[in-house]
Amino acid sequence: MLVEELITSLLPYAPDLGLYTAPRIPTRKLQRALKEFAPSVSPRDVLALYDATRMGTAGDGILFTRGALYYQNHNFQEPRTISYREIVGAEIVHSFLKGTRLRVAVNPGHVTATHELDFSVHPKAASYVKRLLDELAILKESDELSSEATDWEVVEKTLQSLVEQGLLSSYDFERILQVGKRGT
């Protein structure tokens, strides 16, 4: 419950910044985001949405759930997932050519890697997301975050990782999720 409280308290409902929090996420935006970059996520698991599109279609952006964020910066990029447990920190980077980005450092094992989240459409939203990710990184250090994950969330994350590595097809991933969720 702590992650949900952090998300709802640190991310405002601010459509002018592309930020939407549950339960006030517009259905069309949520459906488009799920279809484009988080097809394995159930609509009821989404706590917040950042719409990174200029036209407000939510085909690119970030979805926040209890255990991870799902994002896509543009249609030419593969959708990506960041588990909150892997976050080390975040910094806002401004570039004349790329606009505002949030660089997120993650450590999924022994190597630290970075993800860049695009905030060029709504640069002011980056500071809200940065604060949230920084708080989640601190929460991880206190071990509060790891105790919230259910067995199913761990399995789903592991399967998602296999898809990202090309070791499991998206079709098989979806089928496993359907069978697993029927049994829970």
Secondary structure, DSSP 8 states (H G I E B T S, - for coil): -HHHHHHHHHS--BGGGTEEETT-S-HHHHHHHHHHH-TTS-GGG--EEEE--SSS--SSEEEE-SSEEEEESSTTS--EEEEGGGEEEEEEEEETTTEEEEEEEE-SSSS-EEEEEE-SSSTTHHHHHHHHHHHHHHHHHTTTTGGG--HHHHHHHHHHHHHHTTSS-HHHHHHHHHHHHHH-
